[in-house]
Amino acid sequence: MTDFVDKGKLLRVAECSVEKVKRDRFEQVPKDAGNRGMIPGMLSGAFGKRENGRYMDASLWDNEDSHQRYADKELPALIKESG
């Protein structure tokens, strides 16, 4: 486990608040993305549901540039897809 974590250079953690009518789709998008394969540079990710439409999302990245590419190119599409 330590070797894996040591490879990570950036840990991204986000807290999201999602309207009730959009929660089902919001929860499905990370599953779909995972089924398509890992995003380049992402070493691992975790997604958790909290109370009242609040979610936590964490991802471990090999470097800051990989995360920035994801934030600029792939994240906007995932946000749009999730509504």
N, CA, C and O atoms as a CHARMM CRD file, in Angstrom:
* protein
*
  332
    1    1 MET  N      0.82800  -1.20200   0.00000 PROA 1      0.00000
    2    1 MET  CA     0.00000   0.00000   0.00000 PROA 1      0.00000
    3    1 MET  C      0.86000   1.24800   0.00000 PROA 1      0.00000
    4    1 MET  O      0.53100   2.21600  -0.68600 PROA 1      0.00000
    5    2 THR  N      1.93600   1.25400   0.73900 PROA 2      0.00000
    6    2 THR  CA     2.79100   2.43700   0.82800 PROA 2      0.00000
    7    2 THR  C      3.39500   2.77900  -0.52500 PROA 2      0.00000
    8    2 THR  O      3.45200   3.95100  -0.89700 PROA 2      0.00000
    9    3 ASP  N      3.85300   1.76000  -1.27800 PROA 3      0.00000
   10    3 ASP  CA     4.42700   2.02100  -2.59800 PROA 3      0.00000
   11    3 ASP  C      3.43000   2.73400  -3.50200 PROA 3      0.00000
   12    3 ASP  O      3.78100   3.66700  -4.22400 PROA 3      0.00000
   13    4 PHE  N      2.18600   2.28000  -3.45000 PROA 4      0.00000
   14    4 PHE  CA     1.15200   2.88100  -4.28100 PROA 4      0.00000
   15    4 PHE  C      0.92400   4.33800  -3.89700 PROA 4      0.00000
   16    4 PHE  O      0.89800   5.20900  -4.76600 PROA 4      0.00000
   17    5 VAL  N      0.76100   4.60600  -2.62400 PROA 5      0.00000
   18    5 VAL  CA     0.51500   5.97300  -2.15300 PROA 5      0.00000
   19    5 VAL  C      1.72500   6.86300  -2.42800 PROA 5      0.00000
   20    5 VAL  O      1.56500   8.03800  -2.76000 PROA 5      0.00000
   21    6 ASP  N      2.91800   6.32400  -2.29400 PROA 6      0.00000
   22    6 ASP  CA     4.13000   7.11100  -2.54300 PROA 6      0.00000
   23    6 ASP  C      4.22000   7.59900  -3.98500 PROA 6      0.00000
   24    6 ASP  O      4.87500   8.60700  -4.25100 PROA 6      0.00000
   25    7 LYS  N      3.57700   6.90700  -4.91700 PROA 7      0.00000
   26    7 LYS  CA     3.60300   7.32700  -6.32500 PROA 7      0.00000
   27    7 LYS  C      2.76600   8.58100  -6.55300 PROA 7      0.00000
   28    7 LYS  O      2.99500   9.31900  -7.51100 PROA 7      0.00000
   29    8 GLY  N      1.81100   8.81700  -5.68700 PROA 8      0.00000
   30    8 GLY  CA     0.94000   9.97500  -5.83300 PROA 8      0.00000
   31    8 GLY  C      1.63400  11.26300  -5.42800 PROA 8      0.00000
   32    8 GLY  O      2.34100  11.32000  -4.42200 PROA 8      0.00000
   33    9 LYS  N      1.41900  12.29200  -6.22800 PROA 9      0.00000
   34    9 LYS  CA     1.99900  13.60500  -5.94600 PROA 9      0.00000
   35    9 LYS  C      0.93800  14.64500  -5.59800 PROA 9      0.00000
   36    9 LYS  O      1.25400  15.71000  -5.06900 PROA 9      0.00000
   37   10 LEU  N     -0.33100  14.32700  -5.89900 PROA 10     0.00000
   38   10 LEU  CA    -1.41000  15.28100  -5.64700 PROA 10     0.00000
   39   10 LEU  C     -2.66100  14.52300  -5.21000 PROA 10     0.00000
   40   10 LEU  O     -3.09400  13.58600  -5.88100 PROA 10     0.00000
   41   11 LEU  N     -3.22800  14.93000  -4.09700 PROA 11     0.00000
   42   11 LEU  CA    -4.49700  14.38900  -3.62900 PROA 11     0.00000
   43   11 LEU  C     -5.54200  15.47800  -3.77300 PROA 11     0.00000
   44   11 LEU  O     -5.42200  16.55000  -3.18200 PROA 11     0.00000
   45   12 ARG  N     -6.56000  15.20100  -4.55500 PROA 12     0.00000
   46   12 ARG  CA    -7.64400  16.15600  -4.77100 PROA 12     0.00000
   47   12 ARG  C     -8.85500  15.67100  -3.99200 PROA 12     0.00000
   48   12 ARG  O     -9.25700  14.51500  -4.12500 PROA 12     0.00000
   49   13 VAL  N     -9.44300  16.54900  -3.17800 PROA 13     0.00000
   50   13 VAL  CA   -10.64600  16.22600  -2.42400 PROA 13     0.00000
   51   13 VAL  C    -11.66900  17.32000  -2.70200 PROA 13     0.00000
   52   13 VAL  O    -11.37000  18.51100  -2.61100 PROA 13     0.00000
   53   14 ALA  N    -12.87200  16.89500  -3.03900 PROA 14     0.00000
   54   14 ALA  CA   -13.92800  17.86700  -3.34100 PROA 14     0.00000
   55   14 ALA  C    -15.18700  17.48500  -2.58100 PROA 14     0.00000
   56   14 ALA  O    -15.50400  16.30500  -2.43800 PROA 14     0.00000
   57   15 GLU  N    -15.89400  18.48400  -2.09900 PROA 15     0.00000
   58   15 GLU  CA   -17.20000  18.27800  -1.49800 PROA 15     0.00000
   59   15 GLU  C    -18.21700  18.90000  -2.44100 PROA 15     0.00000
   60   15 GLU  O    -18.06900  20.04800  -2.86000 PROA 15     0.00000
   61   16 CYS  N    -19.24800  18.13400  -2.76900 PROA 16     0.00000
   62   16 CYS  CA   -20.26200  18.59300  -3.72500 PROA 16     0.00000
   63   16 CYS  C    -21.63300  18.58800  -3.06200 PROA 16     0.00000
   64   16 CYS  O    -21.92900  17.74500  -2.21500 PROA 16     0.00000
   65   17 SER  N    -22.44500  19.52700  -3.45600 PROA 17     0.00000
   66   17 SER  CA   -23.83100  19.56700  -3.02500 PROA 17     0.00000
   67   17 SER  C    -24.69400  19.46400  -4.28300 PROA 17     0.00000
   68   17 SER  O    -24.53300  20.25800  -5.21000 PROA 17     0.00000
   69   18 VAL  N    -25.60500  18.49500  -4.31900 PROA 18     0.00000
   70   18 VAL  CA   -26.35300  18.19700  -5.53100 PROA 18     0.00000
   71   18 VAL  C    -27.85000  18.25400  -5.24700 PROA 18     0.00000
   72   18 VAL  O    -28.32500  17.72500  -4.24300 PROA 18     0.00000
   73   19 GLU  N    -28.58600  18.90900  -6.15100 PROA 19     0.00000
   74   19 GLU  CA   -30.04000  18.99800  -6.02300 PROA 19     0.00000
   75   19 GLU  C    -30.65200  17.59800  -6.06300 PROA 19     0.00000
   76   19 GLU  O    -30.13400  16.70800  -6.73700 PROA 19     0.00000
   77   20 LYS  N    -31.74200  17.41000  -5.34900 PROA 20     0.00000
   78   20 LYS  CA   -32.37700  16.09800  -5.22800 PROA 20     0.00000
   79   20 LYS  C    -32.71300  15.47900  -6.58700 PROA 20     0.00000
   80   20 LYS  O    -32.49800  14.28300  -6.78100 PROA 20     0.00000
   81   21 VAL  N    -33.22300  16.25000  -7.51000 PROA 21     0.00000
   82   21 VAL  CA   -33.62900  15.70800  -8.81100 PROA 21     0.00000
   83   21 VAL  C    -32.43700  15.26200  -9.66300 PROA 21     0.00000
   84   21 VAL  O    -32.62700  14.55200 -10.65000 PROA 21     0.00000
   85   22 LYS  N    -31.21600  15.66100  -9.30400 PROA 22     0.00000
   86   22 LYS  CA   -30.02300  15.32000 -10.09400 PROA 22     0.00000
   87   22 LYS  C    -29.14300  14.26300  -9.43000 PROA 22     0.00000
   88   22 LYS  O    -28.13200  13.85900 -10.00500 PROA 22     0.00000
   89   23 ARG  N    -29.50400  13.81200  -8.24500 PROA 23     0.00000
   90   23 ARG  CA   -28.62300  12.92400  -7.47400 PROA 23     0.00000
   91   23 ARG  C    -28.41100  11.56100  -8.12600 PROA 23     0.00000
   92   23 ARG  O    -27.28700  11.05900  -8.13100 PROA 23     0.00000
   93   24 ASP  N    -29.45700  10.95100  -8.67500 PROA 24     0.00000
   94   24 ASP  CA   -29.28800   9.63400  -9.28300 PROA 24     0.00000
   95   24 ASP  C    -28.26300   9.68100 -10.41400 PROA 24     0.00000
   96   24 ASP  O    -27.38100   8.82700 -10.49600 PROA 24     0.00000
   97   25 ARG  N    -28.38300  10.67100 -11.27200 PROA 25     0.00000
   98   25 ARG  CA   -27.44300  10.77700 -12.39400 PROA 25     0.00000
   99   25 ARG  C    -26.04700  11.13400 -11.89200 PROA 25     0.00000
  100   25 ARG  O    -25.05300  10.61800 -12.40400 PROA 25     0.00000
  101   26 PHE  N    -25.96800  12.00600 -10.90200 PROA 26     0.00000
  102   26 PHE  CA   -24.68000  12.40200 -10.33700 PROA 26     0.00000
  103   26 PHE  C    -23.93800  11.18200  -9.78200 PROA 26     0.00000
  104   26 PHE  O    -22.72000  11.07000  -9.92400 PROA 26     0.00000
  105   27 GLU  N    -24.67800  10.27600  -9.15200 PROA 27     0.00000
  106   27 GLU  CA   -24.06700   9.07600  -8.59500 PROA 27     0.00000
  107   27 GLU  C    -23.64300   8.09100  -9.67900 PROA 27     0.00000
  108   27 GLU  O    -22.69000   7.33400  -9.48800 PROA 27     0.00000
  109   28 GLN  N    -24.33300   8.09100 -10.80600 PROA 28     0.00000
  110   28 GLN  CA   -24.02400   7.14200 -11.87300 PROA 28     0.00000
  111   28 GLN  C    -22.79100   7.54600 -12.68200 PROA 28     0.00000
  112   28 GLN  O    -22.06400   6.67600 -13.16100 PROA 28     0.00000
  113   29 VAL  N    -22.54500   8.82800 -12.84200 PROA 29     0.00000
  114   29 VAL  CA   -21.43800   9.30200 -13.68700 PROA 29     0.00000
  115   29 VAL  C    -20.07700   8.75400 -13.25400 PROA 29     0.00000
  116   29 VAL  O    -19.33400   8.28700 -14.11800 PROA 29     0.00000
  117   30 PRO  N    -19.70300   8.78100 -11.96900 PROA 30     0.00000
  118   30 PRO  CA   -18.39900   8.20900 -11.59800 PROA 30     0.00000
  119   30 PRO  C    -18.30400   6.71000 -11.89000 PROA 30     0.00000
  120   30 PRO  O    -17.24000   6.21400 -12.26000 PROA 30     0.00000
  121   31 LYS  N    -19.40700   5.99700 -11.72500 PROA 31     0.00000
  122   31 LYS  CA   -19.41800   4.56600 -12.04000 PROA 31     0.00000
  123   31 LYS  C    -19.15700   4.35600 -13.52800 PROA 31     0.00000
  124   31 LYS  O    -18.36300   3.49700 -13.91200 PROA 31     0.00000
  125   32 ASP  N    -19.83200   5.15000 -14.36300 PROA 32     0.00000
  126   32 ASP  CA   -19.63700   5.04100 -15.81000 PROA 32     0.00000
  127   32 ASP  C    -18.20300   5.38100 -16.19400 PROA 32     0.00000
  128   32 ASP  O    -17.60200   4.70000 -17.02400 PROA 32     0.00000
  129   33 ALA  N    -17.65900   6.42500 -15.59600 PROA 33     0.00000
  130   33 ALA  CA   -16.27300   6.82400 -15.89300 PROA 33     0.00000
  131   33 ALA  C    -15.30700   5.72200 -15.48900 PROA 33     0.00000
  132   33 ALA  O    -14.34200   5.45400 -16.20400 PROA 33     0.00000
  133   34 GLY  N    -15.55200   5.08400 -14.36200 PROA 34     0.00000
  134   34 GLY  CA   -14.70500   3.98400 -13.91100 PROA 34     0.00000
  135   34 GLY  C    -14.78200   2.79300 -14.83800 PROA 34     0.00000
  136   34 GLY  O    -13.78300   2.10900 -15.05600 PROA 34     0.00000
  137   35 ASN  N    -15.96600   2.53500 -15.38900 PROA 35     0.00000
  138   35 ASN  CA   -16.13500   1.42300 -16.31500 PROA 35     0.00000
  139   35 ASN  C    -15.41700   1.67000 -17.63700 PROA 35     0.00000
  140   35 ASN  O    -15.05000   0.72000 -18.32900 PROA 35     0.00000
  141   36 ARG  N    -15.21400   2.93000 -17.99000 PROA 36     0.00000
  142   36 ARG  CA   -14.49800   3.25500 -19.23400 PROA 36     0.00000
  143   36 ARG  C    -12.99200   3.15500 -19.04500 PROA 36     0.00000
  144   36 ARG  O    -12.24500   3.25000 -20.01800 PROA 36     0.00000
  145   37 GLY  N    -12.53400   2.96700 -17.82400 PROA 37     0.00000
  146   37 GLY  CA   -11.10500   2.87100 -17.54900 PROA 37     0.00000
  147   37 GLY  C    -10.62800   4.10100 -16.80900 PROA 37     0.00000
  148   37 GLY  O    -11.28400   5.14300 -16.80500 PROA 37     0.00000
  149   38 MET  N     -9.50100   3.96200 -16.19700 PROA 38     0.00000
  150   38 MET  CA    -8.94200   5.05900 -15.41600 PROA 38     0.00000
  151   38 MET  C     -8.58700   6.23900 -16.31900 PROA 38     0.00000
  152   38 MET  O     -8.22400   6.06000 -17.48100 PROA 38     0.00000
  153   39 ILE  N     -8.69400   7.39400 -15.78700 PROA 39     0.00000
  154   39 ILE  CA    -8.30500   8.62100 -16.48100 PROA 39     0.00000
  155   39 ILE  C     -6.78300   8.71500 -16.41300 PROA 39     0.00000
  156   39 ILE  O     -6.20700   8.49000 -15.34900 PROA 39     0.00000
  157   40 PRO  N     -6.11500   9.04100 -17.52500 PROA 40     0.00000
  158   40 PRO  CA    -4.64800   9.11000 -17.52400 PROA 40     0.00000
  159   40 PRO  C     -4.11400   9.99100 -16.39400 PROA 40     0.00000
  160   40 PRO  O     -4.52800  11.13900 -16.23700 PROA 40     0.00000
  161   41 GLY  N     -3.20000   9.44000 -15.62000 PROA 41     0.00000
  162   41 GLY  CA    -2.59700  10.17700 -14.51300 PROA 41     0.00000
  163   41 GLY  C     -3.28700   9.97600 -13.17900 PROA 41     0.00000
  164   41 GLY  O     -2.70100  10.26200 -12.13500 PROA 41     0.00000
  165   42 MET  N     -4.53400   9.48500 -13.19000 PROA 42     0.00000
  166   42 MET  CA    -5.25000   9.23000 -11.93600 PROA 42     0.00000
  167   42 MET  C     -4.84700   7.85000 -11.44300 PROA 42     0.00000
  168   42 MET  O     -5.02400   6.85400 -12.14500 PROA 42     0.00000
  169   43 LEU  N     -4.31300   7.79700 -10.24800 PROA 43     0.00000
  170   43 LEU  CA    -3.87000   6.53000  -9.68400 PROA 43     0.00000
  171   43 LEU  C     -4.98500   5.80800  -8.94500 PROA 43     0.00000
  172   43 LEU  O     -5.01500   4.57800  -8.90500 PROA 43     0.00000
  173   44 SER  N     -5.89800   6.57000  -8.36300 PROA 44     0.00000
  174   44 SER  CA    -7.01000   5.98300  -7.62900 PROA 44     0.00000
  175   44 SER  C     -8.06100   7.05100  -7.36700 PROA 44     0.00000
  176   44 SER  O     -7.77900   8.24700  -7.43400 PROA 44     0.00000
  177   45 GLY  N     -9.26000   6.61000  -7.07100 PROA 45     0.00000
  178   45 GLY  CA   -10.31900   7.55200  -6.75400 PROA 45     0.00000
  179   45 GLY  C    -11.33400   6.92500  -5.81900 PROA 45     0.00000
  180   45 GLY  O    -11.47900   5.70400  -5.78000 PROA 45     0.00000
  181   46 ALA  N    -12.03100   7.75200  -5.07000 PROA 46     0.00000
  182   46 ALA  CA   -13.08100   7.30000  -4.16300 PROA 46     0.00000
  183   46 ALA  C    -14.20300   8.33100  -4.16300 PROA 46     0.00000
  184   46 ALA  O    -13.95900   9.53300  -4.26200 PROA 46     0.00000
  185   47 PHE  N    -15.42300   7.84700  -4.05300 PROA 47     0.00000
  186   47 PHE  CA   -16.60100   8.69600  -4.13100 PROA 47     0.00000
  187   47 PHE  C    -17.53300   8.25900  -3.02000 PROA 47     0.00000
  188   47 PHE  O    -17.86300   7.07700  -2.92600 PROA 47     0.00000
  189   48 GLY  N    -17.96400   9.18100  -2.17800 PROA 48     0.00000
  190   48 GLY  CA   -18.84000   8.81800  -1.06800 PROA 48     0.00000
  191   48 GLY  C    -20.04200   9.73000  -0.95500 PROA 48     0.00000
  192   48 GLY  O    -19.96000  10.93500  -1.18900 PROA 48     0.00000
  193   49 LYS  N    -21.15100   9.13200  -0.59300 PROA 49     0.00000
  194   49 LYS  CA   -22.40500   9.85800  -0.41800 PROA 49     0.00000
  195   49 LYS  C    -22.57800  10.19900   1.05300 PROA 49     0.00000
  196   49 LYS  O    -22.40400   9.35100   1.92900 PROA 49     0.00000
  197   50 ARG  N    -22.92100  11.44600   1.30500 PROA 50     0.00000
  198   50 ARG  CA   -23.19900  11.88700   2.66800 PROA 50     0.00000
  199   50 ARG  C    -24.69300  12.18900   2.76500 PROA 50     0.00000
  200   50 ARG  O    -25.45900  11.75400   1.90500 PROA 50     0.00000
  201   51 GLU  N    -25.11500  12.90500   3.76700 PROA 51     0.00000
  202   51 GLU  CA   -26.52100  13.24300   3.95500 PROA 51     0.00000
  203   51 GLU  C    -26.93600  14.43200   3.09900 PROA 51     0.00000
  204   51 GLU  O    -26.11300  15.26400   2.71800 PROA 51     0.00000
  205   52 ASN  N    -28.23400  14.49300   2.80700 PROA 52     0.00000
  206   52 ASN  CA   -28.85900  15.66500   2.18700 PROA 52     0.00000
  207   52 ASN  C    -28.18900  16.12500   0.89700 PROA 52     0.00000
  208   52 ASN  O    -28.00200  17.32300   0.68700 PROA 52     0.00000
  209   53 GLY  N    -27.82900  15.18000   0.03700 PROA 53     0.00000
  210   53 GLY  CA   -27.28500  15.54200  -1.26200 PROA 53     0.00000
  211   53 GLY  C    -25.85400  16.03400  -1.23900 PROA 53     0.00000
  212   53 GLY  O    -25.41900  16.72700  -2.15800 PROA 53     0.00000
  213   54 ARG  N    -25.12200  15.68400  -0.20300 PROA 54     0.00000
  214   54 ARG  CA   -23.71800  16.08700  -0.11400 PROA 54     0.00000
  215   54 ARG  C    -22.85700  14.86900  -0.41400 PROA 54     0.00000
  216   54 ARG  O    -23.15700  13.75300   0.01100 PROA 54     0.00000
  217   55 TYR  N    -21.79000  15.10700  -1.15000 PROA 55     0.00000
  218   55 TYR  CA   -20.89900  14.03900  -1.59300 PROA 55     0.00000
  219   55 TYR  C    -19.45400  14.44600  -1.37000 PROA 55     0.00000
  220   55 TYR  O    -19.11500  15.62900  -1.36700 PROA 55     0.00000
  221   56 MET  N    -18.61200  13.44400  -1.18500 PROA 56     0.00000
  222   56 MET  CA   -17.16100  13.65400  -1.10500 PROA 56     0.00000
  223   56 MET  C    -16.52900  12.86000  -2.24300 PROA 56     0.00000
  224   56 MET  O    -16.92100  11.72700  -2.51900 PROA 56     0.00000
  225   57 ASP  N    -15.56300  13.46000  -2.88400 PROA 57     0.00000
  226   57 ASP  CA   -14.85800  12.82600  -3.98800 PROA 57     0.00000
  227   57 ASP  C    -13.36400  13.04300  -3.76300 PROA 57     0.00000
  228   57 ASP  O    -12.92200  14.17000  -3.54100 PROA 57     0.00000
  229   58 ALA  N    -12.60000  11.97400  -3.82100 PROA 58     0.00000
  230   58 ALA  CA   -11.15100  12.08100  -3.63400 PROA 58     0.00000
  231   58 ALA  C    -10.45200  11.34300  -4.76100 PROA 58     0.00000
  232   58 ALA  O    -10.91200  10.28700  -5.19700 PROA 58     0.00000
  233   59 SER  N     -9.35100  11.89000  -5.23000 PROA 59     0.00000
  234   59 SER  CA    -8.56700  11.22400  -6.26400 PROA 59     0.00000
  235   59 SER  C     -7.08400  11.48600  -6.02800 PROA 59     0.00000
  236   59 SER  O     -6.67900  12.56000  -5.58200 PROA 59     0.00000
  237   60 LEU  N     -6.29000  10.46700  -6.34200 PROA 60     0.00000
  238   60 LEU  CA    -4.84100  10.53900  -6.19600 PROA 60     0.00000
  239   60 LEU  C     -4.23600  10.58100  -7.59100 PROA 60     0.00000
  240   60 LEU  O     -4.56600   9.76300  -8.45000 PROA 60     0.00000
  241   61 TRP  N     -3.34400  11.54600  -7.80700 PROA 61     0.00000
  242   61 TRP  CA    -2.77600  11.80200  -9.14300 PROA 61     0.00000
  243   61 TRP  C     -1.27000  11.62300  -9.13900 PROA 61     0.00000
  244   61 TRP  O     -0.59800  11.84400  -8.13100 PROA 61     0.00000
  245   62 ASP  N     -0.75200  11.21300 -10.30600 PROA 62     0.00000
  246   62 ASP  CA     0.69900  11.01300 -10.41200 PROA 62     0.00000
  247   62 ASP  C      1.47000  12.32400 -10.41400 PROA 62     0.00000
  248   62 ASP  O      2.63500  12.36600 -10.01900 PROA 62     0.00000
  249   63 ASN  N      0.81200  13.40500 -10.86300 PROA 63     0.00000
  250   63 ASN  CA     1.43900  14.71900 -10.80500 PROA 63     0.00000
  251   63 ASN  C      0.38500  15.80600 -11.02000 PROA 63     0.00000
  252   63 ASN  O     -0.75100  15.52500 -11.39900 PROA 63     0.00000
  253   64 GLU  N      0.77900  17.01800 -10.77500 PROA 64     0.00000
  254   64 GLU  CA    -0.13300  18.15500 -10.87400 PROA 64     0.00000
  255   64 GLU  C     -0.60100  18.40400 -12.31100 PROA 64     0.00000
  256   64 GLU  O     -1.74600  18.80000 -12.52800 PROA 64     0.00000
  257   65 ASP  N      0.27900  18.17600 -13.29000 PROA 65     0.00000
  258   65 ASP  CA    -0.09300  18.38600 -14.69500 PROA 65     0.00000
  259   65 ASP  C     -1.20400  17.43600 -15.13800 PROA 65     0.00000
  260   65 ASP  O     -2.10900  17.83600 -15.87200 PROA 65     0.00000
  261   66 SER  N     -1.13800  16.18500 -14.69600 PROA 66     0.00000
  262   66 SER  CA    -2.19400  15.22300 -15.03700 PROA 66     0.00000
  263   66 SER  C     -3.53900  15.68400 -14.49200 PROA 66     0.00000
  264   66 SER  O     -4.55300  15.62700 -15.18800 PROA 66     0.00000
  265   67 HSD  N     -3.54100  16.13700 -13.25200 PROA 67     0.00000
  266   67 HSD  CA    -4.79700  16.61800 -12.67900 PROA 67     0.00000
  267   67 HSD  C     -5.29100  17.86200 -13.41200 PROA 67     0.00000
  268   67 HSD  O     -6.49200  18.00000 -13.64500 PROA 67     0.00000
  269   68 GLN  N     -4.39800  18.75500 -13.77300 PROA 68     0.00000
  270   68 GLN  CA    -4.80900  19.97200 -14.46900 PROA 68     0.00000
  271   68 GLN  C     -5.42100  19.65500 -15.83200 PROA 68     0.00000
  272   68 GLN  O     -6.40100  20.28200 -16.23600 PROA 68     0.00000
  273   69 ARG  N     -4.84500  18.68200 -16.54000 PROA 69     0.00000
  274   69 ARG  CA    -5.41100  18.23800 -17.82500 PROA 69     0.00000
  275   69 ARG  C     -6.83400  17.71800 -17.61300 PROA 69     0.00000
  276   69 ARG  O     -7.74800  18.04500 -18.36900 PROA 69     0.00000
  277   70 TYR  N     -7.00000  16.90600 -16.57400 PROA 70     0.00000
  278   70 TYR  CA    -8.32500  16.38300 -16.23700 PROA 70     0.00000
  279   70 TYR  C     -9.28700  17.53000 -15.90900 PROA 70     0.00000
  280   70 TYR  O    -10.41300  17.56000 -16.40700 PROA 70     0.00000
  281   71 ALA  N     -8.84700  18.46100 -15.08000 PROA 71     0.00000
  282   71 ALA  CA    -9.69900  19.58500 -14.66900 PROA 71     0.00000
  283   71 ALA  C    -10.10600  20.44900 -15.85800 PROA 71     0.00000
  284   71 ALA  O    -11.22700  20.95300 -15.90800 PROA 71     0.00000
  285   72 ASP  N     -9.19800  20.62000 -16.81200 PROA 72     0.00000
  286   72 ASP  CA    -9.47300  21.47600 -17.96900 PROA 72     0.00000
  287   72 ASP  C    -10.29800  20.78300 -19.04400 PROA 72     0.00000
  288   72 ASP  O    -11.12600  21.42600 -19.68900 PROA 72     0.00000
  289   73 LYS  N    -10.08900  19.48200 -19.25000 PROA 73     0.00000
  290   73 LYS  CA   -10.69600  18.80500 -20.39400 PROA 73     0.00000
  291   73 LYS  C    -11.79400  17.81000 -20.03500 PROA 73     0.00000
  292   73 LYS  O    -12.83600  17.78900 -20.69000 PROA 73     0.00000
  293   74 GLU  N    -11.58700  16.99500 -19.02200 PROA 74     0.00000
  294   74 GLU  CA   -12.53200  15.91900 -18.75100 PROA 74     0.00000
  295   74 GLU  C    -13.57000  16.26900 -17.69000 PROA 74     0.00000
  296   74 GLU  O    -14.72900  15.87000 -17.80600 PROA 74     0.00000
  297   75 LEU  N    -13.17600  16.99800 -16.67400 PROA 75     0.00000
  298   75 LEU  CA   -14.10700  17.35200 -15.60600 PROA 75     0.00000
  299   75 LEU  C    -15.30000  18.16300 -16.11700 PROA 75     0.00000
  300   75 LEU  O    -16.42700  17.86800 -15.71900 PROA 75     0.00000
  301   76 PRO  N    -15.11200  19.16800 -16.97700 PROA 76     0.00000
  302   76 PRO  CA   -16.28500  19.90300 -17.46800 PROA 76     0.00000
  303   76 PRO  C    -17.30400  19.00000 -18.17800 PROA 76     0.00000
  304   76 PRO  O    -18.51200  19.20800 -18.05700 PROA 76     0.00000
  305   77 ALA  N    -16.81700  18.00600 -18.91100 PROA 77     0.00000
  306   77 ALA  CA   -17.72300  17.08200 -19.59200 PROA 77     0.00000
  307   77 ALA  C    -18.46700  16.20200 -18.57800 PROA 77     0.00000
  308   77 ALA  O    -19.65400  15.92600 -18.75600 PROA 77     0.00000
  309   78 LEU  N    -17.78800  15.76600 -17.53000 PROA 78     0.00000
  310   78 LEU  CA   -18.45500  14.96600 -16.49700 PROA 78     0.00000
  311   78 LEU  C    -19.49900  15.78900 -15.75000 PROA 78     0.00000
  312   78 LEU  O    -20.57200  15.28300 -15.42200 PROA 78     0.00000
  313   79 ILE  N    -19.19000  17.04100 -15.48400 PROA 79     0.00000
  314   79 ILE  CA   -20.15500  17.91900 -14.80500 PROA 79     0.00000
  315   79 ILE  C    -21.37800  18.11400 -15.67900 PROA 79     0.00000
  316   79 ILE  O    -22.50800  18.05400 -15.19400 PROA 79     0.00000
  317   80 LYS  N    -21.16000  18.34700 -16.96500 PROA 80     0.00000
  318   80 LYS  CA   -22.28600  18.54300 -17.89400 PROA 80     0.00000
  319   80 LYS  C    -23.11400  17.26700 -17.98300 PROA 80     0.00000
  320   80 LYS  O    -24.34400  17.31500 -17.97800 PROA 80     0.00000
  321   81 GLU  N    -22.42800  16.12000 -18.06400 PROA 81     0.00000
  322   81 GLU  CA   -23.12300  14.83300 -18.17300 PROA 81     0.00000
  323   81 GLU  C    -23.95200  14.54400 -16.92600 PROA 81     0.00000
  324   81 GLU  O    -25.03000  13.95800 -17.02500 PROA 81     0.00000
  325   82 SER  N    -23.46800  14.94100 -15.76600 PROA 82     0.00000
  326   82 SER  CA   -24.18900  14.65500 -14.52600 PROA 82     0.00000
  327   82 SER  C    -25.31200  15.64000 -14.25900 PROA 82     0.00000
  328   82 SER  O    -26.14200  15.42200 -13.37700 PROA 82     0.00000
  329   83 GLY  N    -25.33700  16.73500 -15.02900 PROA 83     0.00000
  330   83 GLY  CA   -26.40100  17.71200 -14.86400 PROA 83     0.00000
  331   83 GLY  C    -26.13600  18.65000 -13.71800 PROA 83     0.00000
  332   83 GLY  O    -26.94500  19.53700 -13.44700 PROA 83     0.00000
